[in-house]
Amino acid sequence: MIGALGLVIGIALGLIFDPTVPVWMQPYLPIAVVAALDALFGALRALLDGIFSDKVFVVSFIANVLVAVLVVFIGDRLGVGGQLTTGIIVVLSIRIFSNVAAIRRHLLSA
């Protein structure tokens, strides 16, 4: 419940203050968001499976975001940032859809 309340407050504050993302951070923000979504859906799946751990969630959330952004950063320095960005998006999207399918099966028995 606290997490959902924090999300609602965060969205409201974002809409009120309309923050801008620095130009240097703009290539990394979509990757960070997709990595965070992967961790969130993984946590929801673990919660429904009865194996959720808040420590694992926090570590997974931070590690997913940092590793994904680091890989894209290194790719930018090597001149292949676009290809690595695409690869990370594909891999994390597959994981997200896999978790969503497991959540759907758990909730709807289908």
N, CA, C and O atoms as CSV, one atom per row, in Angstrom:
chain,resi,resn,atom,element,x,y,z
A,1,MET,N,N,0.812,-1.191,0.000
A,1,MET,CA,C,0.000,0.000,0.000
A,1,MET,C,C,0.857,1.256,0.000
A,1,MET,O,O,0.522,2.239,-0.661
A,2,ILE,N,N,1.960,1.226,0.738
A,2,ILE,CA,C,2.844,2.382,0.816
A,2,ILE,C,C,3.479,2.646,-0.552
A,2,ILE,O,O,3.618,3.797,-0.966
A,3,GLY,N,N,3.860,1.577,-1.247
A,3,GLY,CA,C,4.448,1.723,-2.577
A,3,GLY,C,C,3.479,2.352,-3.563
A,3,GLY,O,O,3.861,3.226,-4.342
A,4,ALA,N,N,2.228,1.912,-3.534
A,4,ALA,CA,C,1.213,2.467,-4.439
A,4,ALA,C,C,0.961,3.940,-4.117
A,4,ALA,O,O,0.803,4.759,-5.022
A,5,LEU,N,N,0.925,4.268,-2.840
A,5,LEU,CA,C,0.742,5.655,-2.434
A,5,LEU,C,C,1.925,6.511,-2.886
A,5,LEU,O,O,1.738,7.633,-3.356
A,6,GLY,N,N,3.120,5.990,-2.745
A,6,GLY,CA,C,4.319,6.694,-3.210
A,6,GLY,C,C,4.299,6.919,-4.706
A,6,GLY,O,O,4.707,7.975,-5.189
A,7,LEU,N,N,3.823,5.923,-5.442
A,7,LEU,CA,C,3.718,6.053,-6.891
A,7,LEU,C,C,2.740,7.155,-7.273
A,7,LEU,O,O,3.033,7.977,-8.141
A,8,VAL,N,N,1.586,7.172,-6.631
A,8,VAL,CA,C,0.574,8.200,-6.922
A,8,VAL,C,C,1.107,9.590,-6.571
A,8,VAL,O,O,0.920,10.538,-7.334
A,9,ILE,N,N,1.764,9.712,-5.432
A,9,ILE,CA,C,2.324,11.008,-5.030
A,9,ILE,C,C,3.419,11.431,-6.013
A,9,ILE,O,O,3.489,12.598,-6.399
A,10,GLY,N,N,4.261,10.499,-6.414
A,10,GLY,CA,C,5.324,10.807,-7.365
A,10,GLY,C,C,4.785,11.265,-8.713
A,10,GLY,O,O,5.300,12.219,-9.296
A,11,ILE,N,N,3.763,10.601,-9.205
A,11,ILE,CA,C,3.147,11.007,-10.474
A,11,ILE,C,C,2.520,12.391,-10.342
A,11,ILE,O,O,2.660,13.227,-11.234
A,12,ALA,N,N,1.832,12.631,-9.233
A,12,ALA,CA,C,1.212,13.948,-9.015
A,12,ALA,C,C,2.268,15.047,-8.953
A,12,ALA,O,O,2.096,16.102,-9.564
A,13,LEU,N,N,3.358,14.815,-8.226
A,13,LEU,CA,C,4.416,15.815,-8.147
A,13,LEU,C,C,5.069,16.052,-9.509
A,13,LEU,O,O,5.415,17.184,-9.847
A,14,GLY,N,N,5.235,14.997,-10.278
A,14,GLY,CA,C,5.795,15.140,-11.616
A,14,GLY,C,C,4.910,15.965,-12.525
A,14,GLY,O,O,5.402,16.762,-13.323
A,15,LEU,N,N,3.596,15.777,-12.407
A,15,LEU,CA,C,2.673,16.557,-13.225
A,15,LEU,C,C,2.613,18.021,-12.772
A,15,LEU,O,O,2.462,18.925,-13.594
A,16,ILE,N,N,2.732,18.240,-11.478
A,16,ILE,CA,C,2.663,19.609,-10.949
A,16,ILE,C,C,3.928,20.402,-11.286
A,16,ILE,O,O,3.850,21.526,-11.782
A,17,PHE,N,N,5.090,19.808,-11.012
A,17,PHE,CA,C,6.351,20.538,-11.179
A,17,PHE,C,C,6.940,20.429,-12.580
A,17,PHE,O,O,7.808,21.226,-12.935
A,18,ASP,N,N,6.496,19.469,-13.384
A,18,ASP,CA,C,6.958,19.285,-14.760
A,18,ASP,C,C,8.486,19.360,-14.874
A,18,ASP,O,O,9.021,20.264,-15.516
A,19,PRO,N,N,9.185,18.402,-14.244
A,19,PRO,CA,C,10.651,18.459,-14.264
A,19,PRO,C,C,11.201,18.177,-15.665
A,19,PRO,O,O,10.570,17.486,-16.465
A,20,THR,N,N,12.371,18.717,-15.942
A,20,THR,CA,C,13.038,18.447,-17.209
A,20,THR,C,C,14.220,17.520,-16.955
A,20,THR,O,O,14.882,17.596,-15.921
A,21,VAL,N,N,14.461,16.661,-17.906
A,21,VAL,CA,C,15.579,15.726,-17.815
A,21,VAL,C,C,16.775,16.362,-18.509
A,21,VAL,O,O,16.651,16.832,-19.640
A,22,PRO,N,N,17.937,16.384,-17.848
A,22,PRO,CA,C,19.121,16.948,-18.506
A,22,PRO,C,C,19.431,16.204,-19.807
A,22,PRO,O,O,19.178,15.006,-19.927
A,23,VAL,N,N,19.976,16.927,-20.767
A,23,VAL,CA,C,20.244,16.361,-22.094
A,23,VAL,C,C,21.171,15.148,-22.000
A,23,VAL,O,O,20.976,14.174,-22.726
A,24,TRP,N,N,22.161,15.187,-21.133
A,24,TRP,CA,C,23.116,14.089,-21.039
A,24,TRP,C,C,22.464,12.811,-20.505
A,24,TRP,O,O,22.978,11.715,-20.725
A,25,MET,N,N,21.332,12.951,-19.803
A,25,MET,CA,C,20.670,11.799,-19.205
A,25,MET,C,C,19.566,11.217,-20.100
A,25,MET,O,O,19.110,10.100,-19.858
A,26,GLN,N,N,19.141,11.940,-21.105
A,26,GLN,CA,C,18.004,11.533,-21.921
A,26,GLN,C,C,18.164,10.175,-22.607
A,26,GLN,O,O,17.174,9.449,-22.698
A,27,PRO,N,N,19.344,9.784,-23.094
A,27,PRO,CA,C,19.445,8.452,-23.719
A,27,PRO,C,C,19.293,7.298,-22.717
A,27,PRO,O,O,18.943,6.181,-23.097
A,28,TYR,N,N,19.558,7.577,-21.449
A,28,TYR,CA,C,19.563,6.520,-20.444
A,28,TYR,C,C,18.240,6.368,-19.709
A,28,TYR,O,O,17.972,5.309,-19.142
A,29,LEU,N,N,17.421,7.390,-19.707
A,29,LEU,CA,C,16.166,7.353,-18.966
A,29,LEU,C,C,15.215,6.254,-19.446
A,29,LEU,O,O,14.670,5.536,-18.608
A,30,PRO,N,N,14.988,6.088,-20.758
A,30,PRO,CA,C,14.084,4.997,-21.182
A,30,PRO,C,C,14.589,3.618,-20.762
A,30,PRO,O,O,13.798,2.748,-20.398
A,31,ILE,N,N,15.902,3.421,-20.812
A,31,ILE,CA,C,16.475,2.139,-20.397
A,31,ILE,C,C,16.245,1.930,-18.911
A,31,ILE,O,O,15.878,0.833,-18.490
A,32,ALA,N,N,16.454,2.961,-18.119
A,32,ALA,CA,C,16.250,2.859,-16.671
A,32,ALA,C,C,14.789,2.550,-16.354
A,32,ALA,O,O,14.504,1.759,-15.455
A,33,VAL,N,N,13.867,3.167,-17.083
A,33,VAL,CA,C,12.444,2.925,-16.832
A,33,VAL,C,C,12.068,1.483,-17.172
A,33,VAL,O,O,11.351,0.834,-16.409
A,34,VAL,N,N,12.542,0.983,-18.301
A,34,VAL,CA,C,12.229,-0.402,-18.690
A,34,VAL,C,C,12.857,-1.383,-17.695
A,34,VAL,O,O,12.229,-2.382,-17.344
A,35,ALA,N,N,14.073,-1.118,-17.239
A,35,ALA,CA,C,14.710,-1.991,-16.247
A,35,ALA,C,C,13.941,-1.957,-14.929
A,35,ALA,O,O,13.796,-2.987,-14.270
A,36,ALA,N,N,13.454,-0.793,-14.546
A,36,ALA,CA,C,12.659,-0.690,-13.319
A,36,ALA,C,C,11.341,-1.437,-13.456
A,36,ALA,O,O,10.903,-2.102,-12.517
A,37,LEU,N,N,10.706,-1.334,-14.620
A,37,LEU,CA,C,9.458,-2.077,-14.852
A,37,LEU,C,C,9.700,-3.583,-14.774
A,37,LEU,O,O,8.867,-4.324,-14.252
A,38,ASP,N,N,10.839,-4.031,-15.294
A,38,ASP,CA,C,11.174,-5.448,-15.215
A,38,ASP,C,C,11.250,-5.893,-13.754
A,38,ASP,O,O,10.723,-6.944,-13.389
A,39,ALA,N,N,11.906,-5.090,-12.929
A,39,ALA,CA,C,12.011,-5.433,-11.507
A,39,ALA,C,C,10.640,-5.413,-10.831
A,39,ALA,O,O,10.350,-6.275,-10.001
A,40,LEU,N,N,9.803,-4.450,-11.174
A,40,LEU,CA,C,8.471,-4.362,-10.569
A,40,LEU,C,C,7.598,-5.562,-10.929
A,40,LEU,O,O,6.950,-6.148,-10.062
A,41,PHE,N,N,7.582,-5.925,-12.216
A,41,PHE,CA,C,6.770,-7.081,-12.604
A,41,PHE,C,C,7.335,-8.378,-12.032
A,41,PHE,O,O,6.579,-9.291,-11.698
A,42,GLY,N,N,8.652,-8.464,-11.919
A,42,GLY,CA,C,9.256,-9.625,-11.272
A,42,GLY,C,C,8.864,-9.719,-9.813
A,42,GLY,O,O,8.627,-10.810,-9.294
A,43,ALA,N,N,8.794,-8.569,-9.148
A,43,ALA,CA,C,8.382,-8.552,-7.740
A,43,ALA,C,C,6.923,-8.945,-7.583
A,43,ALA,O,O,6.574,-9.681,-6.661
A,44,LEU,N,N,6.071,-8.462,-8.475
A,44,LEU,CA,C,4.656,-8.834,-8.411
A,44,LEU,C,C,4.474,-10.331,-8.635
A,44,LEU,O,O,3.666,-10.977,-7.967
A,45,ARG,N,N,5.236,-10.871,-9.584
A,45,ARG,CA,C,5.173,-12.312,-9.829
A,45,ARG,C,C,5.636,-13.087,-8.592
A,45,ARG,O,O,5.009,-14.071,-8.201
A,46,ALA,N,N,6.727,-12.642,-7.984
A,46,ALA,CA,C,7.227,-13.309,-6.781
A,46,ALA,C,C,6.231,-13.211,-5.634
A,46,ALA,O,O,6.072,-14.152,-4.857
A,47,LEU,N,N,5.560,-12.064,-5.532
A,47,LEU,CA,C,4.549,-11.896,-4.488
A,47,LEU,C,C,3.410,-12.888,-4.673
A,47,LEU,O,O,2.966,-13.516,-3.711
A,48,LEU,N,N,2.940,-13.030,-5.898
A,48,LEU,CA,C,1.847,-13.972,-6.169
A,48,LEU,C,C,2.284,-15.424,-5.996
A,48,LEU,O,O,1.476,-16.282,-5.643
A,49,ASP,N,N,3.575,-15.699,-6.246
A,49,ASP,CA,C,4.095,-17.053,-6.059
A,49,ASP,C,C,4.445,-17.343,-4.604
A,49,ASP,O,O,4.779,-18.474,-4.250
A,50,GLY,N,N,4.365,-16.308,-3.761
A,50,GLY,CA,C,4.643,-16.497,-2.340
A,50,GLY,C,C,6.112,-16.522,-1.986
A,50,GLY,O,O,6.475,-17.019,-0.920
A,51,ILE,N,N,6.974,-16.000,-2.852
A,51,ILE,CA,C,8.414,-16.023,-2.595
A,51,ILE,C,C,9.011,-14.613,-2.594
A,51,ILE,O,O,10.218,-14.454,-2.781
A,52,PHE,N,N,8.191,-13.609,-2.389
A,52,PHE,CA,C,8.663,-12.218,-2.426
A,52,PHE,C,C,9.541,-11.913,-1.230
A,52,PHE,O,O,9.246,-12.310,-0.103
A,53,SER,N,N,10.625,-11.203,-1.495
A,53,SER,CA,C,11.511,-10.710,-0.439
A,53,SER,C,C,11.793,-9.243,-0.728
A,53,SER,O,O,12.223,-8.895,-1.828
A,54,ASP,N,N,11.557,-8.397,0.242
A,54,ASP,CA,C,11.778,-6.975,0.010
A,54,ASP,C,C,13.241,-6.652,-0.241
A,54,ASP,O,O,13.546,-5.754,-1.026
A,55,LYS,N,N,14.147,-7.360,0.405
A,55,LYS,CA,C,15.576,-7.136,0.181
A,55,LYS,C,C,15.964,-7.514,-1.243
A,55,LYS,O,O,16.701,-6.783,-1.905
A,56,VAL,N,N,15.472,-8.645,-1.710
A,56,VAL,CA,C,15.760,-9.072,-3.078
A,56,VAL,C,C,15.190,-8.071,-4.073
A,56,VAL,O,O,15.824,-7.763,-5.083
A,57,PHE,N,N,13.989,-7.562,-3.787
A,57,PHE,CA,C,13.377,-6.587,-4.685
A,57,PHE,C,C,14.213,-5.318,-4.786
A,57,PHE,O,O,14.477,-4.837,-5.888
A,58,VAL,N,N,14.630,-4.775,-3.656
A,58,VAL,CA,C,15.401,-3.531,-3.674
A,58,VAL,C,C,16.723,-3.726,-4.410
A,58,VAL,O,O,17.104,-2.900,-5.239
A,59,VAL,N,N,17.416,-4.811,-4.110
A,59,VAL,CA,C,18.687,-5.088,-4.780
A,59,VAL,C,C,18.465,-5.310,-6.274
A,59,VAL,O,O,19.228,-4.802,-7.095
A,60,SER,N,N,17.437,-6.056,-6.626
A,60,SER,CA,C,17.127,-6.316,-8.031
A,60,SER,C,C,16.782,-5.027,-8.760
A,60,SER,O,O,17.249,-4.800,-9.876
A,61,PHE,N,N,15.977,-4.193,-8.145
A,61,PHE,CA,C,15.559,-2.930,-8.752
A,61,PHE,C,C,16.773,-2.056,-9.051
A,61,PHE,O,O,16.945,-1.585,-10.175
A,62,ILE,N,N,17.600,-1.844,-8.052
A,62,ILE,CA,C,18.777,-0.981,-8.216
A,62,ILE,C,C,19.771,-1.598,-9.195
A,62,ILE,O,O,20.301,-0.908,-10.065
A,63,ALA,N,N,20.022,-2.901,-9.052
A,63,ALA,CA,C,20.987,-3.560,-9.938
A,63,ALA,C,C,20.508,-3.555,-11.385
A,63,ALA,O,O,21.304,-3.290,-12.287
A,64,ASN,N,N,19.231,-3.840,-11.634
A,64,ASN,CA,C,18.708,-3.826,-13.005
A,64,ASN,C,C,18.923,-2.470,-13.655
A,64,ASN,O,O,19.408,-2.384,-14.783
A,65,VAL,N,N,18.565,-1.423,-12.947
A,65,VAL,CA,C,18.681,-0.076,-13.502
A,65,VAL,C,C,20.149,0.276,-13.742
A,65,VAL,O,O,20.503,0.758,-14.818
A,66,LEU,N,N,20.990,0.042,-12.761
A,66,LEU,CA,C,22.398,0.412,-12.901
A,66,LEU,C,C,23.104,-0.373,-13.999
A,66,LEU,O,O,23.853,0.200,-14.791
A,67,VAL,N,N,22.871,-1.668,-14.049
A,67,VAL,CA,C,23.541,-2.481,-15.074
A,67,VAL,C,C,23.057,-2.109,-16.476
A,67,VAL,O,O,23.863,-1.994,-17.400
A,68,ALA,N,N,21.756,-1.921,-16.635
A,68,ALA,CA,C,21.234,-1.562,-17.960
A,68,ALA,C,C,21.800,-0.220,-18.418
A,68,ALA,O,O,22.216,-0.084,-19.569
A,69,VAL,N,N,21.818,0.756,-17.539
A,69,VAL,CA,C,22.355,2.075,-17.898
A,69,VAL,C,C,23.855,1.993,-18.140
A,69,VAL,O,O,24.365,2.635,-19.058
A,70,LEU,N,N,24.561,1.224,-17.345
A,70,LEU,CA,C,26.006,1.081,-17.532
A,70,LEU,C,C,26.335,0.446,-18.880
A,70,LEU,O,O,27.265,0.881,-19.559
A,71,VAL,N,N,25.587,-0.567,-19.266
A,71,VAL,CA,C,25.826,-1.216,-20.558
A,71,VAL,C,C,25.607,-0.228,-21.706
A,71,VAL,O,O,26.398,-0.187,-22.648
A,72,VAL,N,N,24.549,0.559,-21.629
A,72,VAL,CA,C,24.288,1.551,-22.675
A,72,VAL,C,C,25.362,2.644,-22.657
A,72,VAL,O,O,25.788,3.108,-23.715
A,73,PHE,N,N,25.797,3.052,-21.476
A,73,PHE,CA,C,26.855,4.054,-21.366
A,73,PHE,C,C,28.143,3.557,-22.028
A,73,PHE,O,O,28.772,4.276,-22.805
A,74,ILE,N,N,28.521,2.333,-21.712
A,74,ILE,CA,C,29.722,1.758,-22.326
A,74,ILE,C,C,29.532,1.637,-23.838
A,74,ILE,O,O,30.456,1.908,-24.605
A,75,GLY,N,N,28.342,1.232,-24.264
A,75,GLY,CA,C,28.054,1.153,-25.693
A,75,GLY,C,C,28.166,2.501,-26.375
A,75,GLY,O,O,28.660,2.586,-27.499
A,76,ASP,N,N,27.715,3.559,-25.710
A,76,ASP,CA,C,27.859,4.912,-26.266
A,76,ASP,C,C,29.327,5.267,-26.448
A,76,ASP,O,O,29.711,5.847,-27.464
A,77,ARG,N,N,30.129,4.925,-25.479
A,77,ARG,CA,C,31.565,5.229,-25.564
A,77,ARG,C,C,32.237,4.424,-26.675
A,77,ARG,O,O,33.205,4.885,-27.280
A,78,LEU,N,N,31.726,3.226,-26.942
A,78,LEU,CA,C,32.291,2.382,-28.005
A,78,LEU,C,C,31.677,2.679,-29.369
A,78,LEU,O,O,32.152,2.174,-30.386
A,79,GLY,N,N,30.631,3.490,-29.397
A,79,GLY,CA,C,29.982,3.835,-30.654
A,79,GLY,C,C,28.881,2.876,-31.073
A,79,GLY,O,O,28.424,2.924,-32.215
A,80,VAL,N,N,28.448,2.009,-30.171
A,80,VAL,CA,C,27.381,1.051,-30.491
A,80,VAL,C,C,26.231,1.157,-29.487
A,80,VAL,O,O,25.555,0.169,-29.199
A,81,GLY,N,N,26.018,2.356,-28.962
A,81,GLY,CA,C,24.991,2.558,-27.944
A,81,GLY,C,C,23.599,2.221,-28.435
A,81,GLY,O,O,22.793,1.669,-27.686
A,82,GLY,N,N,23.303,2.552,-29.703
A,82,GLY,CA,C,21.978,2.269,-30.249
A,82,GLY,C,C,21.688,0.785,-30.313
A,82,GLY,O,O,20.585,0.349,-29.984
A,83,GLN,N,N,22.677,0.002,-30.737
A,83,GLN,CA,C,22.492,-1.443,-30.820
A,83,GLN,C,C,22.333,-2.059,-29.437
A,83,GLN,O,O,21.500,-2.944,-29.241
A,84,LEU,N,N,23.124,-1.598,-28.485
A,84,LEU,CA,C,22.994,-2.143,-27.124
A,84,LEU,C,C,21.680,-1.716,-26.487
A,84,LEU,O,O,21.073,-2.483,-25.740
A,85,THR,N,N,21.238,-0.502,-26.777
A,85,THR,CA,C,19.950,-0.049,-26.271
A,85,THR,C,C,18.842,-0.959,-26.783
A,85,THR,O,O,17.976,-1.387,-26.020
A,86,THR,N,N,18.875,-1.251,-28.074
A,86,THR,CA,C,17.866,-2.138,-28.660
A,86,THR,C,C,17.926,-3.518,-28.017
A,86,THR,O,O,16.891,-4.098,-27.690
A,87,GLY,N,N,19.116,-4.037,-27.838
A,87,GLY,CA,C,19.269,-5.358,-27.226
A,87,GLY,C,C,18.732,-5.408,-25.813
A,87,GLY,O,O,18.054,-6.364,-25.437
A,88,ILE,N,N,19.026,-4.393,-25.030
A,88,ILE,CA,C,18.546,-4.355,-23.647
A,88,ILE,C,C,17.027,-4.242,-23.614
A,88,ILE,O,O,16.370,-4.913,-22.818
A,89,ILE,N,N,16.471,-3.400,-24.472
A,89,ILE,CA,C,15.013,-3.248,-24.518
A,89,ILE,C,C,14.360,-4.576,-24.880
A,89,ILE,O,O,13.346,-4.948,-24.289
A,90,VAL,N,N,14.931,-5.296,-25.850
A,90,VAL,CA,C,14.356,-6.580,-26.271
A,90,VAL,C,C,14.414,-7.584,-25.120
A,90,VAL,O,O,13.415,-8.235,-24.812
A,91,VAL,N,N,15.567,-7.709,-24.490
A,91,VAL,CA,C,15.721,-8.691,-23.408
A,91,VAL,C,C,14.803,-8.368,-22.235
A,91,VAL,O,O,14.120,-9.252,-21.717
A,92,LEU,N,N,14.785,-7.111,-21.817
A,92,LEU,CA,C,13.939,-6.746,-20.681
A,92,LEU,C,C,12.461,-6.851,-21.035
A,92,LEU,O,O,11.648,-7.209,-20.183
A,93,SER,N,N,12.103,-6.545,-22.273
A,93,SER,CA,C,10.699,-6.679,-22.693
A,93,SER,C,C,10.270,-8.139,-22.669
A,93,SER,O,O,9.150,-8.449,-22.262
A,94,ILE,N,N,11.144,-9.031,-23.099
A,94,ILE,CA,C,10.823,-10.468,-23.038
A,94,ILE,C,C,10.586,-10.881,-21.587
A,94,ILE,O,O,9.643,-11.616,-21.293
A,95,ARG,N,N,11.442,-10.407,-20.683
A,95,ARG,CA,C,11.274,-10.734,-19.262
A,95,ARG,C,C,9.978,-10.153,-18.706
A,95,ARG,O,O,9.283,-10.810,-17.931
A,96,ILE,N,N,9.652,-8.919,-19.102
A,96,ILE,CA,C,8.422,-8.287,-18.629
A,96,ILE,C,C,7.213,-9.081,-19.104
A,96,ILE,O,O,6.321,-9.381,-18.311
A,97,PHE,N,N,7.173,-9.425,-20.393
A,97,PHE,CA,C,6.029,-10.169,-20.914
A,97,PHE,C,C,5.945,-11.566,-20.317
A,97,PHE,O,O,4.845,-12.086,-20.127
A,98,SER,N,N,7.070,-12.177,-20.021
A,98,SER,CA,C,7.072,-13.481,-19.359
A,98,SER,C,C,6.476,-13.371,-17.959
A,98,SER,O,O,5.676,-14.214,-17.551
A,99,ASN,N,N,6.865,-12.334,-17.230
A,99,ASN,CA,C,6.305,-12.125,-15.889
A,99,ASN,C,C,4.823,-11.794,-15.951
A,99,ASN,O,O,4.046,-12.272,-15.124
A,100,VAL,N,N,4.422,-10.979,-16.926
A,100,VAL,CA,C,3.003,-10.640,-17.067
A,100,VAL,C,C,2.190,-11.894,-17.387
A,100,VAL,O,O,1.083,-12.064,-16.877
A,101,ALA,N,N,2.732,-12.762,-18.223
A,101,ALA,CA,C,2.026,-14.005,-18.549
A,101,ALA,C,C,1.876,-14.875,-17.301
A,101,ALA,O,O,0.821,-15.472,-17.087
A,102,ALA,N,N,2.912,-14.950,-16.485
A,102,ALA,CA,C,2.829,-15.734,-15.246
A,102,ALA,C,C,1.833,-15.110,-14.274
A,102,ALA,O,O,1.097,-15.823,-13.592
A,103,ILE,N,N,1.808,-13.788,-14.210
A,103,ILE,CA,C,0.839,-13.095,-13.340
A,103,ILE,C,C,-0.581,-13.367,-13.829
A,103,ILE,O,O,-1.477,-13.653,-13.035
A,104,ARG,N,N,-0.773,-13.278,-15.134
A,104,ARG,CA,C,-2.092,-13.549,-15.714
A,104,ARG,C,C,-2.552,-14.963,-15.405
A,104,ARG,O,O,-3.697,-15.178,-15.008
A,105,ARG,N,N,-1.641,-15.944,-15.591
A,105,ARG,CA,C,-1.976,-17.339,-15.289
A,105,ARG,C,C,-2.325,-17.513,-13.823
A,105,ARG,O,O,-3.234,-18.267,-13.478
A,106,HIS,N,N,-1.603,-16.816,-12.964
A,106,HIS,CA,C,-1.864,-16.939,-11.534
A,106,HIS,C,C,-3.197,-16.323,-11.156
A,106,HIS,O,O,-3.958,-16.918,-10.393
A,107,LEU,N,N,-3.491,-15.141,-11.679
A,107,LEU,CA,C,-4.726,-14.440,-11.304
A,107,LEU,C,C,-5.963,-15.016,-11.980
A,107,LEU,O,O,-7.024,-15.111,-11.362
A,108,LEU,N,N,-5.830,-15.396,-13.236
A,108,LEU,CA,C,-6.992,-15.841,-14.001
A,108,LEU,C,C,-7.036,-17.348,-14.226
A,108,LEU,O,O,-7.988,-17.862,-14.813
A,109,SER,N,N,-6.044,-18.032,-13.778
A,109,SER,CA,C,-5.931,-19.488,-14.005
A,109,SER,C,C,-6.084,-19.813,-15.485
A,109,SER,O,O,-6.698,-20.812,-15.857
A,110,ALA,N,N,-5.512,-18.949,-16.322
A,110,ALA,CA,C,-5.598,-19.153,-17.774
A,110,ALA,C,C,-4.263,-18.935,-18.416
A,110,ALA,O,O,-4.136,-19.062,-19.634
